[in-house]
């Protein structure tokens, strides 16, 4: 009997799966920064990222770390986003690190098990909690059964409340599981510590969910 083994992908092969990324222009970086500021100050509001300057096949979730990271902002990639994060680090000068050391992180899939390893800061230094740029399949602002039907069976309906929200607001997300939001709830349970989250589609739409936002999963 012959046993066939498959080699573990190396960092070099993971990097090679992604094209070399250019640094964003100053104008694009400013637009991404303003979109992130709006998304995190008004949780649940739909923001739009600028027309990308990215090579074909690179998801729009890369725009946030490309705009916001630099030499002083350690960056991690969760799961198969590791190679993409290394490419971003090369473009911005950021240090590529393991998730538990990151100030910024990027994820392409529902990596809720790795999510639990992101830093949440401390009571005295909550700013050391990570910001995660999470790729999702679809986002929408709406309510009720019509929305669930429009998004399909895999969509999750979320009711958001907290600072920056008048009463509650409802969104749906496709591409993430209930386990993902359970892991996020664990990370944000002890305010002011926690992680901040931006959900981004390949169509450059974005919704922010800061650590102060409470989420009820429908």
Biotite code that builds the C-alpha atoms (Angstrom):
import biotite.structure as struc

atoms = struc.array([
    struc.Atom([0.000, 0.000, 0.000], chain_id="A", res_id=1, res_name="UNK", atom_name="CA", element="C"),
    struc.Atom([1.294, 3.442, -0.898], chain_id="A", res_id=2, res_name="UNK", atom_name="CA", element="C"),
    struc.Atom([0.613, 6.332, 1.421], chain_id="A", res_id=3, res_name="UNK", atom_name="CA", element="C"),
    struc.Atom([0.296, 9.740, -0.181], chain_id="A", res_id=4, res_name="UNK", atom_name="CA", element="C"),
    struc.Atom([0.913, 12.816, 1.945], chain_id="A", res_id=5, res_name="UNK", atom_name="CA", element="C"),
    struc.Atom([0.135, 16.426, 1.201], chain_id="A", res_id=6, res_name="UNK", atom_name="CA", element="C"),
    struc.Atom([2.731, 18.927, 2.385], chain_id="A", res_id=7, res_name="UNK", atom_name="CA", element="C"),
    struc.Atom([1.649, 21.671, 4.741], chain_id="A", res_id=8, res_name="UNK", atom_name="CA", element="C"),
    struc.Atom([1.506, 24.987, 2.860], chain_id="A", res_id=9, res_name="UNK", atom_name="CA", element="C"),
    struc.Atom([4.489, 27.183, 3.660], chain_id="A", res_id=10, res_name="UNK", atom_name="CA", element="C"),
    struc.Atom([4.409, 30.911, 4.286], chain_id="A", res_id=11, res_name="UNK", atom_name="CA", element="C"),
    struc.Atom([6.018, 31.390, 0.870], chain_id="A", res_id=12, res_name="UNK", atom_name="CA", element="C"),
    struc.Atom([3.321, 29.385, -0.936], chain_id="A", res_id=13, res_name="UNK", atom_name="CA", element="C"),
    struc.Atom([0.558, 31.231, 0.945], chain_id="A", res_id=14, res_name="UNK", atom_name="CA", element="C"),
    struc.Atom([2.071, 34.553, -0.072], chain_id="A", res_id=15, res_name="UNK", atom_name="CA", element="C"),
    struc.Atom([2.459, 33.439, -3.674], chain_id="A", res_id=16, res_name="UNK", atom_name="CA", element="C"),
    struc.Atom([-1.291, 32.842, -3.885], chain_id="A", res_id=17, res_name="UNK", atom_name="CA", element="C"),
    struc.Atom([-1.786, 36.628, -3.739], chain_id="A", res_id=18, res_name="UNK", atom_name="CA", element="C"),
    struc.Atom([-0.431, 39.298, -6.094], chain_id="A", res_id=19, res_name="UNK", atom_name="CA", element="C"),
    struc.Atom([1.932, 41.970, -4.881], chain_id="A", res_id=20, res_name="UNK", atom_name="CA", element="C"),
    struc.Atom([-0.175, 44.805, -3.490], chain_id="A", res_id=21, res_name="UNK", atom_name="CA", element="C"),
    struc.Atom([0.498, 48.475, -4.133], chain_id="A", res_id=22, res_name="UNK", atom_name="CA", element="C"),
    struc.Atom([0.212, 51.051, -1.378], chain_id="A", res_id=23, res_name="UNK", atom_name="CA", element="C"),
    struc.Atom([-3.055, 52.986, -1.523], chain_id="A", res_id=24, res_name="UNK", atom_name="CA", element="C"),
    struc.Atom([-3.027, 56.550, -2.756], chain_id="A", res_id=25, res_name="UNK", atom_name="CA", element="C"),
    struc.Atom([-3.429, 59.277, -0.148], chain_id="A", res_id=26, res_name="UNK", atom_name="CA", element="C"),
    struc.Atom([-6.917, 60.024, -1.468], chain_id="A", res_id=27, res_name="UNK", atom_name="CA", element="C"),
    struc.Atom([-8.060, 56.400, -1.235], chain_id="A", res_id=28, res_name="UNK", atom_name="CA", element="C"),
    struc.Atom([-6.579, 56.018, 2.265], chain_id="A", res_id=29, res_name="UNK", atom_name="CA", element="C"),
    struc.Atom([-8.465, 59.104, 3.429], chain_id="A", res_id=30, res_name="UNK", atom_name="CA", element="C"),
    struc.Atom([-11.719, 57.781, 1.979], chain_id="A", res_id=31, res_name="UNK", atom_name="CA", element="C"),
    struc.Atom([-11.255, 54.406, 3.694], chain_id="A", res_id=32, res_name="UNK", atom_name="CA", element="C"),
    struc.Atom([-10.454, 56.147, 6.987], chain_id="A", res_id=33, res_name="UNK", atom_name="CA", element="C"),
    struc.Atom([-13.605, 58.289, 6.772], chain_id="A", res_id=34, res_name="UNK", atom_name="CA", element="C"),
    struc.Atom([-15.733, 55.255, 5.881], chain_id="A", res_id=35, res_name="UNK", atom_name="CA", element="C"),
    struc.Atom([-14.361, 53.337, 8.890], chain_id="A", res_id=36, res_name="UNK", atom_name="CA", element="C"),
    struc.Atom([-14.967, 56.318, 11.160], chain_id="A", res_id=37, res_name="UNK", atom_name="CA", element="C"),
    struc.Atom([-18.560, 56.561, 9.963], chain_id="A", res_id=38, res_name="UNK", atom_name="CA", element="C"),
    struc.Atom([-19.124, 52.814, 10.264], chain_id="A", res_id=39, res_name="UNK", atom_name="CA", element="C"),
    struc.Atom([-17.820, 52.571, 13.827], chain_id="A", res_id=40, res_name="UNK", atom_name="CA", element="C"),
    struc.Atom([-19.440, 55.783, 15.089], chain_id="A", res_id=41, res_name="UNK", atom_name="CA", element="C"),
    struc.Atom([-22.818, 54.818, 13.583], chain_id="A", res_id=42, res_name="UNK", atom_name="CA", element="C"),
    struc.Atom([-23.009, 51.046, 14.048], chain_id="A", res_id=43, res_name="UNK", atom_name="CA", element="C"),
    struc.Atom([-25.251, 49.312, 11.546], chain_id="A", res_id=44, res_name="UNK", atom_name="CA", element="C"),
    struc.Atom([-25.066, 52.121, 8.988], chain_id="A", res_id=45, res_name="UNK", atom_name="CA", element="C"),
    struc.Atom([-24.085, 51.060, 5.502], chain_id="A", res_id=46, res_name="UNK", atom_name="CA", element="C"),
    struc.Atom([-20.888, 52.707, 4.283], chain_id="A", res_id=47, res_name="UNK", atom_name="CA", element="C"),
    struc.Atom([-19.162, 52.445, 0.922], chain_id="A", res_id=48, res_name="UNK", atom_name="CA", element="C"),
    struc.Atom([-15.457, 52.046, 0.387], chain_id="A", res_id=49, res_name="UNK", atom_name="CA", element="C"),
    struc.Atom([-13.795, 53.813, -2.552], chain_id="A", res_id=50, res_name="UNK", atom_name="CA", element="C"),
    struc.Atom([-13.408, 52.244, -5.948], chain_id="A", res_id=51, res_name="UNK", atom_name="CA", element="C"),
    struc.Atom([-10.532, 49.918, -5.266], chain_id="A", res_id=52, res_name="UNK", atom_name="CA", element="C"),
    struc.Atom([-6.994, 50.205, -6.428], chain_id="A", res_id=53, res_name="UNK", atom_name="CA", element="C"),
    struc.Atom([-6.538, 46.506, -5.820], chain_id="A", res_id=54, res_name="UNK", atom_name="CA", element="C"),
    struc.Atom([-5.334, 43.847, -8.259], chain_id="A", res_id=55, res_name="UNK", atom_name="CA", element="C"),
    struc.Atom([-7.981, 41.493, -9.622], chain_id="A", res_id=56, res_name="UNK", atom_name="CA", element="C"),
    struc.Atom([-9.063, 38.855, -7.148], chain_id="A", res_id=57, res_name="UNK", atom_name="CA", element="C"),
    struc.Atom([-8.081, 40.758, -3.989], chain_id="A", res_id=58, res_name="UNK", atom_name="CA", element="C"),
    struc.Atom([-11.139, 41.260, -1.752], chain_id="A", res_id=59, res_name="UNK", atom_name="CA", element="C"),
    struc.Atom([-12.224, 44.701, -0.620], chain_id="A", res_id=60, res_name="UNK", atom_name="CA", element="C"),
    struc.Atom([-11.613, 43.638, 2.999], chain_id="A", res_id=61, res_name="UNK", atom_name="CA", element="C"),
    struc.Atom([-7.929, 44.322, 2.254], chain_id="A", res_id=62, res_name="UNK", atom_name="CA", element="C"),
    struc.Atom([-8.641, 48.048, 1.863], chain_id="A", res_id=63, res_name="UNK", atom_name="CA", element="C"),
    struc.Atom([-9.005, 48.718, 5.596], chain_id="A", res_id=64, res_name="UNK", atom_name="CA", element="C"),
    struc.Atom([-5.622, 47.333, 6.715], chain_id="A", res_id=65, res_name="UNK", atom_name="CA", element="C"),
    struc.Atom([-4.000, 48.798, 3.587], chain_id="A", res_id=66, res_name="UNK", atom_name="CA", element="C"),
    struc.Atom([-5.251, 52.242, 4.621], chain_id="A", res_id=67, res_name="UNK", atom_name="CA", element="C"),
    struc.Atom([-4.806, 52.029, 8.391], chain_id="A", res_id=68, res_name="UNK", atom_name="CA", element="C"),
    struc.Atom([-1.691, 49.983, 9.133], chain_id="A", res_id=69, res_name="UNK", atom_name="CA", element="C"),
    struc.Atom([1.919, 51.112, 9.215], chain_id="A", res_id=70, res_name="UNK", atom_name="CA", element="C"),
    struc.Atom([5.168, 50.307, 11.007], chain_id="A", res_id=71, res_name="UNK", atom_name="CA", element="C"),
    struc.Atom([3.508, 50.828, 14.412], chain_id="A", res_id=72, res_name="UNK", atom_name="CA", element="C"),
    struc.Atom([0.395, 48.719, 13.694], chain_id="A", res_id=73, res_name="UNK", atom_name="CA", element="C"),
    struc.Atom([1.018, 44.937, 13.931], chain_id="A", res_id=74, res_name="UNK", atom_name="CA", element="C"),
    struc.Atom([-1.134, 43.005, 11.464], chain_id="A", res_id=75, res_name="UNK", atom_name="CA", element="C"),
    struc.Atom([-2.374, 39.391, 11.443], chain_id="A", res_id=76, res_name="UNK", atom_name="CA", element="C"),
    struc.Atom([-4.314, 37.251, 9.010], chain_id="A", res_id=77, res_name="UNK", atom_name="CA", element="C"),
    struc.Atom([-6.812, 34.666, 10.243], chain_id="A", res_id=78, res_name="UNK", atom_name="CA", element="C"),
    struc.Atom([-6.957, 31.317, 8.462], chain_id="A", res_id=79, res_name="UNK", atom_name="CA", element="C"),
    struc.Atom([-6.322, 31.533, 4.742], chain_id="A", res_id=80, res_name="UNK", atom_name="CA", element="C"),
    struc.Atom([-5.973, 35.319, 4.992], chain_id="A", res_id=81, res_name="UNK", atom_name="CA", element="C"),
    struc.Atom([-2.444, 34.875, 6.375], chain_id="A", res_id=82, res_name="UNK", atom_name="CA", element="C"),
    struc.Atom([-0.803, 35.229, 2.970], chain_id="A", res_id=83, res_name="UNK", atom_name="CA", element="C"),
    struc.Atom([-2.938, 38.259, 2.115], chain_id="A", res_id=84, res_name="UNK", atom_name="CA", element="C"),
    struc.Atom([-1.994, 39.891, 5.431], chain_id="A", res_id=85, res_name="UNK", atom_name="CA", element="C"),
    struc.Atom([1.690, 39.373, 4.661], chain_id="A", res_id=86, res_name="UNK", atom_name="CA", element="C"),
    struc.Atom([1.218, 41.067, 1.301], chain_id="A", res_id=87, res_name="UNK", atom_name="CA", element="C"),
    struc.Atom([-0.540, 43.986, 3.026], chain_id="A", res_id=88, res_name="UNK", atom_name="CA", element="C"),
    struc.Atom([2.265, 44.226, 5.596], chain_id="A", res_id=89, res_name="UNK", atom_name="CA", element="C"),
    struc.Atom([4.825, 44.442, 2.794], chain_id="A", res_id=90, res_name="UNK", atom_name="CA", element="C"),
    struc.Atom([2.864, 47.253, 1.135], chain_id="A", res_id=91, res_name="UNK", atom_name="CA", element="C"),
    struc.Atom([2.339, 49.313, 4.314], chain_id="A", res_id=92, res_name="UNK", atom_name="CA", element="C"),
    struc.Atom([5.440, 48.539, 6.366], chain_id="A", res_id=93, res_name="UNK", atom_name="CA", element="C"),
    struc.Atom([3.371, 46.916, 9.110], chain_id="A", res_id=94, res_name="UNK", atom_name="CA", element="C"),
    struc.Atom([4.846, 44.075, 11.129], chain_id="A", res_id=95, res_name="UNK", atom_name="CA", element="C"),
    struc.Atom([3.203, 40.727, 10.360], chain_id="A", res_id=96, res_name="UNK", atom_name="CA", element="C"),
    struc.Atom([2.411, 38.970, 13.661], chain_id="A", res_id=97, res_name="UNK", atom_name="CA", element="C"),
    struc.Atom([0.410, 36.099, 15.101], chain_id="A", res_id=98, res_name="UNK", atom_name="CA", element="C"),
    struc.Atom([-3.258, 36.908, 15.933], chain_id="A", res_id=99, res_name="UNK", atom_name="CA", element="C"),
    struc.Atom([-2.659, 37.268, 19.676], chain_id="A", res_id=100, res_name="UNK", atom_name="CA", element="C"),
    struc.Atom([-0.213, 40.136, 19.012], chain_id="A", res_id=101, res_name="UNK", atom_name="CA", element="C"),
    struc.Atom([-2.261, 42.010, 16.404], chain_id="A", res_id=102, res_name="UNK", atom_name="CA", element="C"),
    struc.Atom([-3.683, 45.507, 16.496], chain_id="A", res_id=103, res_name="UNK", atom_name="CA", element="C"),
    struc.Atom([-5.293, 44.905, 13.116], chain_id="A", res_id=104, res_name="UNK", atom_name="CA", element="C"),
    struc.Atom([-6.435, 41.656, 11.531], chain_id="A", res_id=105, res_name="UNK", atom_name="CA", element="C"),
    struc.Atom([-8.058, 40.538, 8.302], chain_id="A", res_id=106, res_name="UNK", atom_name="CA", element="C"),
    struc.Atom([-10.214, 37.450, 7.715], chain_id="A", res_id=107, res_name="UNK", atom_name="CA", element="C"),
    struc.Atom([-11.773, 36.039, 4.570], chain_id="A", res_id=108, res_name="UNK", atom_name="CA", element="C"),
    struc.Atom([-13.839, 33.247, 6.122], chain_id="A", res_id=109, res_name="UNK", atom_name="CA", element="C"),
    struc.Atom([-15.729, 32.406, 9.307], chain_id="A", res_id=110, res_name="UNK", atom_name="CA", element="C"),
    struc.Atom([-12.617, 31.775, 11.419], chain_id="A", res_id=111, res_name="UNK", atom_name="CA", element="C"),
    struc.Atom([-14.398, 32.007, 14.764], chain_id="A", res_id=112, res_name="UNK", atom_name="CA", element="C"),
    struc.Atom([-11.960, 29.667, 16.490], chain_id="A", res_id=113, res_name="UNK", atom_name="CA", element="C"),
    struc.Atom([-9.027, 31.934, 15.625], chain_id="A", res_id=114, res_name="UNK", atom_name="CA", element="C"),
    struc.Atom([-11.137, 34.976, 16.444], chain_id="A", res_id=115, res_name="UNK", atom_name="CA", element="C"),
    struc.Atom([-10.923, 34.097, 20.134], chain_id="A", res_id=116, res_name="UNK", atom_name="CA", element="C"),
    struc.Atom([-7.143, 34.588, 20.018], chain_id="A", res_id=117, res_name="UNK", atom_name="CA", element="C"),
    struc.Atom([-7.284, 38.282, 19.092], chain_id="A", res_id=118, res_name="UNK", atom_name="CA", element="C"),
    struc.Atom([-6.203, 40.722, 21.831], chain_id="A", res_id=119, res_name="UNK", atom_name="CA", element="C"),
    struc.Atom([-8.876, 42.704, 23.651], chain_id="A", res_id=120, res_name="UNK", atom_name="CA", element="C"),
    struc.Atom([-6.639, 45.206, 25.437], chain_id="A", res_id=121, res_name="UNK", atom_name="CA", element="C"),
    struc.Atom([-6.941, 45.845, 29.151], chain_id="A", res_id=122, res_name="UNK", atom_name="CA", element="C"),
    struc.Atom([-8.991, 48.029, 31.467], chain_id="A", res_id=123, res_name="UNK", atom_name="CA", element="C"),
    struc.Atom([-6.162, 50.568, 31.478], chain_id="A", res_id=124, res_name="UNK", atom_name="CA", element="C"),
    struc.Atom([-5.264, 50.221, 27.785], chain_id="A", res_id=125, res_name="UNK", atom_name="CA", element="C"),
    struc.Atom([-8.415, 49.223, 25.870], chain_id="A", res_id=126, res_name="UNK", atom_name="CA", element="C"),
    struc.Atom([-6.931, 50.724, 22.698], chain_id="A", res_id=127, res_name="UNK", atom_name="CA", element="C"),
    struc.Atom([-4.826, 47.583, 22.337], chain_id="A", res_id=128, res_name="UNK", atom_name="CA", element="C"),
    struc.Atom([-7.915, 45.594, 21.370], chain_id="A", res_id=129, res_name="UNK", atom_name="CA", element="C"),
    struc.Atom([-7.774, 44.530, 17.719], chain_id="A", res_id=130, res_name="UNK", atom_name="CA", element="C"),
    struc.Atom([-9.756, 45.852, 14.768], chain_id="A", res_id=131, res_name="UNK", atom_name="CA", element="C"),
    struc.Atom([-10.853, 42.989, 12.508], chain_id="A", res_id=132, res_name="UNK", atom_name="CA", element="C"),
    struc.Atom([-11.613, 43.553, 8.815], chain_id="A", res_id=133, res_name="UNK", atom_name="CA", element="C"),
    struc.Atom([-13.938, 40.628, 8.068], chain_id="A", res_id=134, res_name="UNK", atom_name="CA", element="C"),
    struc.Atom([-15.006, 39.656, 4.547], chain_id="A", res_id=135, res_name="UNK", atom_name="CA", element="C"),
    struc.Atom([-18.679, 38.645, 4.270], chain_id="A", res_id=136, res_name="UNK", atom_name="CA", element="C"),
    struc.Atom([-20.825, 37.511, 1.357], chain_id="A", res_id=137, res_name="UNK", atom_name="CA", element="C"),
    struc.Atom([-23.601, 40.090, 1.724], chain_id="A", res_id=138, res_name="UNK", atom_name="CA", element="C"),
    struc.Atom([-24.846, 42.889, 3.972], chain_id="A", res_id=139, res_name="UNK", atom_name="CA", element="C"),
    struc.Atom([-28.163, 44.620, 4.094], chain_id="A", res_id=140, res_name="UNK", atom_name="CA", element="C"),
    struc.Atom([-30.102, 47.049, 6.275], chain_id="A", res_id=141, res_name="UNK", atom_name="CA", element="C"),
    struc.Atom([-33.742, 45.993, 6.578], chain_id="A", res_id=142, res_name="UNK", atom_name="CA", element="C"),
    struc.Atom([-36.183, 44.249, 8.836], chain_id="A", res_id=143, res_name="UNK", atom_name="CA", element="C"),
    struc.Atom([-38.384, 41.227, 9.055], chain_id="A", res_id=144, res_name="UNK", atom_name="CA", element="C"),
    struc.Atom([-39.149, 38.122, 7.073], chain_id="A", res_id=145, res_name="UNK", atom_name="CA", element="C"),
    struc.Atom([-38.798, 39.792, 3.685], chain_id="A", res_id=146, res_name="UNK", atom_name="CA", element="C"),
    struc.Atom([-35.155, 40.466, 4.422], chain_id="A", res_id=147, res_name="UNK", atom_name="CA", element="C"),
    struc.Atom([-34.478, 36.920, 5.533], chain_id="A", res_id=148, res_name="UNK", atom_name="CA", element="C"),
    struc.Atom([-36.099, 35.625, 2.364], chain_id="A", res_id=149, res_name="UNK", atom_name="CA", element="C"),
    struc.Atom([-34.143, 38.059, 0.202], chain_id="A", res_id=150, res_name="UNK", atom_name="CA", element="C"),
    struc.Atom([-30.816, 37.082, 1.704], chain_id="A", res_id=151, res_name="UNK", atom_name="CA", element="C"),
    struc.Atom([-31.461, 33.351, 1.746], chain_id="A", res_id=152, res_name="UNK", atom_name="CA", element="C"),
    struc.Atom([-31.289, 30.627, 4.367], chain_id="A", res_id=153, res_name="UNK", atom_name="CA", element="C"),
    struc.Atom([-27.634, 31.236, 5.207], chain_id="A", res_id=154, res_name="UNK", atom_name="CA", element="C"),
    struc.Atom([-28.173, 34.867, 6.221], chain_id="A", res_id=155, res_name="UNK", atom_name="CA", element="C"),
    struc.Atom([-28.238, 35.817, 9.890], chain_id="A", res_id=156, res_name="UNK", atom_name="CA", element="C"),
    struc.Atom([-30.414, 38.626, 11.172], chain_id="A", res_id=157, res_name="UNK", atom_name="CA", element="C"),
    struc.Atom([-28.790, 40.838, 13.822], chain_id="A", res_id=158, res_name="UNK", atom_name="CA", element="C"),
    struc.Atom([-30.434, 43.436, 16.050], chain_id="A", res_id=159, res_name="UNK", atom_name="CA", element="C"),
    struc.Atom([-27.913, 46.028, 17.173], chain_id="A", res_id=160, res_name="UNK", atom_name="CA", element="C"),
    struc.Atom([-28.173, 48.427, 20.111], chain_id="A", res_id=161, res_name="UNK", atom_name="CA", element="C"),
    struc.Atom([-25.840, 50.639, 22.098], chain_id="A", res_id=162, res_name="UNK", atom_name="CA", element="C"),
    struc.Atom([-23.966, 53.926, 21.663], chain_id="A", res_id=163, res_name="UNK", atom_name="CA", element="C"),
    struc.Atom([-24.419, 55.534, 18.249], chain_id="A", res_id=164, res_name="UNK", atom_name="CA", element="C"),
    struc.Atom([-27.746, 53.748, 17.652], chain_id="A", res_id=165, res_name="UNK", atom_name="CA", element="C"),
    struc.Atom([-31.153, 55.307, 18.304], chain_id="A", res_id=166, res_name="UNK", atom_name="CA", element="C"),
    struc.Atom([-33.075, 52.454, 19.900], chain_id="A", res_id=167, res_name="UNK", atom_name="CA", element="C"),
    struc.Atom([-32.164, 49.453, 17.773], chain_id="A", res_id=168, res_name="UNK", atom_name="CA", element="C"),
    struc.Atom([-31.228, 48.809, 14.183], chain_id="A", res_id=169, res_name="UNK", atom_name="CA", element="C"),
    struc.Atom([-31.474, 45.586, 12.241], chain_id="A", res_id=170, res_name="UNK", atom_name="CA", element="C"),
    struc.Atom([-29.089, 44.207, 9.653], chain_id="A", res_id=171, res_name="UNK", atom_name="CA", element="C"),
    struc.Atom([-28.509, 40.874, 7.983], chain_id="A", res_id=172, res_name="UNK", atom_name="CA", element="C"),
    struc.Atom([-25.172, 39.273, 7.261], chain_id="A", res_id=173, res_name="UNK", atom_name="CA", element="C"),
    struc.Atom([-24.469, 36.366, 4.922], chain_id="A", res_id=174, res_name="UNK", atom_name="CA", element="C"),
    struc.Atom([-21.269, 34.378, 5.272], chain_id="A", res_id=175, res_name="UNK", atom_name="CA", element="C"),
    struc.Atom([-20.852, 34.231, 9.056], chain_id="A", res_id=176, res_name="UNK", atom_name="CA", element="C"),
    struc.Atom([-22.239, 31.751, 11.580], chain_id="A", res_id=177, res_name="UNK", atom_name="CA", element="C"),
    struc.Atom([-23.861, 32.111, 14.976], chain_id="A", res_id=178, res_name="UNK", atom_name="CA", element="C"),
    struc.Atom([-20.629, 30.700, 16.415], chain_id="A", res_id=179, res_name="UNK", atom_name="CA", element="C"),
    struc.Atom([-18.775, 33.723, 15.043], chain_id="A", res_id=180, res_name="UNK", atom_name="CA", element="C"),
    struc.Atom([-21.030, 36.146, 16.901], chain_id="A", res_id=181, res_name="UNK", atom_name="CA", element="C"),
    struc.Atom([-20.877, 34.021, 20.045], chain_id="A", res_id=182, res_name="UNK", atom_name="CA", element="C"),
    struc.Atom([-17.074, 34.273, 19.942], chain_id="A", res_id=183, res_name="UNK", atom_name="CA", element="C"),
    struc.Atom([-17.334, 38.021, 19.394], chain_id="A", res_id=184, res_name="UNK", atom_name="CA", element="C"),
    struc.Atom([-19.690, 38.313, 22.393], chain_id="A", res_id=185, res_name="UNK", atom_name="CA", element="C"),
    struc.Atom([-17.129, 36.542, 24.597], chain_id="A", res_id=186, res_name="UNK", atom_name="CA", element="C"),
    struc.Atom([-14.411, 38.970, 23.489], chain_id="A", res_id=187, res_name="UNK", atom_name="CA", element="C"),
    struc.Atom([-16.543, 42.048, 24.246], chain_id="A", res_id=188, res_name="UNK", atom_name="CA", element="C"),
    struc.Atom([-18.067, 40.876, 27.514], chain_id="A", res_id=189, res_name="UNK", atom_name="CA", element="C"),
    struc.Atom([-15.852, 42.986, 29.807], chain_id="A", res_id=190, res_name="UNK", atom_name="CA", element="C"),
    struc.Atom([-16.082, 46.603, 28.628], chain_id="A", res_id=191, res_name="UNK", atom_name="CA", element="C"),
    struc.Atom([-13.929, 48.605, 27.890], chain_id="A", res_id=192, res_name="UNK", atom_name="CA", element="C"),
    struc.Atom([-11.931, 45.640, 26.594], chain_id="A", res_id=193, res_name="UNK", atom_name="CA", element="C"),
    struc.Atom([-12.893, 43.941, 23.342], chain_id="A", res_id=194, res_name="UNK", atom_name="CA", element="C"),
    struc.Atom([-12.422, 43.954, 19.591], chain_id="A", res_id=195, res_name="UNK", atom_name="CA", element="C"),
    struc.Atom([-13.903, 46.250, 16.962], chain_id="A", res_id=196, res_name="UNK", atom_name="CA", element="C"),
    struc.Atom([-15.302, 44.752, 13.792], chain_id="A", res_id=197, res_name="UNK", atom_name="CA", element="C"),
    struc.Atom([-15.912, 45.950, 10.251], chain_id="A", res_id=198, res_name="UNK", atom_name="CA", element="C"),
    struc.Atom([-17.852, 43.665, 7.913], chain_id="A", res_id=199, res_name="UNK", atom_name="CA", element="C"),
    struc.Atom([-17.007, 44.174, 4.234], chain_id="A", res_id=200, res_name="UNK", atom_name="CA", element="C"),
    struc.Atom([-18.430, 42.697, 1.049], chain_id="A", res_id=201, res_name="UNK", atom_name="CA", element="C"),
    struc.Atom([-16.594, 42.284, -2.234], chain_id="A", res_id=202, res_name="UNK", atom_name="CA", element="C"),
    struc.Atom([-18.865, 45.060, -3.540], chain_id="A", res_id=203, res_name="UNK", atom_name="CA", element="C"),
    struc.Atom([-17.151, 47.507, -1.121], chain_id="A", res_id=204, res_name="UNK", atom_name="CA", element="C"),
    struc.Atom([-20.109, 47.932, 1.232], chain_id="A", res_id=205, res_name="UNK", atom_name="CA", element="C"),
    struc.Atom([-19.222, 47.993, 4.911], chain_id="A", res_id=206, res_name="UNK", atom_name="CA", element="C"),
    struc.Atom([-20.933, 47.953, 8.306], chain_id="A", res_id=207, res_name="UNK", atom_name="CA", element="C"),
    struc.Atom([-19.100, 48.623, 11.559], chain_id="A", res_id=208, res_name="UNK", atom_name="CA", element="C"),
    struc.Atom([-19.760, 46.866, 14.868], chain_id="A", res_id=209, res_name="UNK", atom_name="CA", element="C"),
    struc.Atom([-17.608, 48.367, 17.645], chain_id="A", res_id=210, res_name="UNK", atom_name="CA", element="C"),
    struc.Atom([-17.076, 46.632, 20.970], chain_id="A", res_id=211, res_name="UNK", atom_name="CA", element="C"),
    struc.Atom([-19.751, 48.852, 22.580], chain_id="A", res_id=212, res_name="UNK", atom_name="CA", element="C"),
    struc.Atom([-22.506, 47.444, 20.359], chain_id="A", res_id=213, res_name="UNK", atom_name="CA", element="C"),
    struc.Atom([-24.778, 44.764, 21.749], chain_id="A", res_id=214, res_name="UNK", atom_name="CA", element="C"),
    struc.Atom([-25.908, 42.124, 19.273], chain_id="A", res_id=215, res_name="UNK", atom_name="CA", element="C"),
    struc.Atom([-29.033, 39.987, 19.444], chain_id="A", res_id=216, res_name="UNK", atom_name="CA", element="C"),
    struc.Atom([-28.838, 37.172, 16.902], chain_id="A", res_id=217, res_name="UNK", atom_name="CA", element="C"),
    struc.Atom([-32.235, 36.462, 15.344], chain_id="A", res_id=218, res_name="UNK", atom_name="CA", element="C"),
])
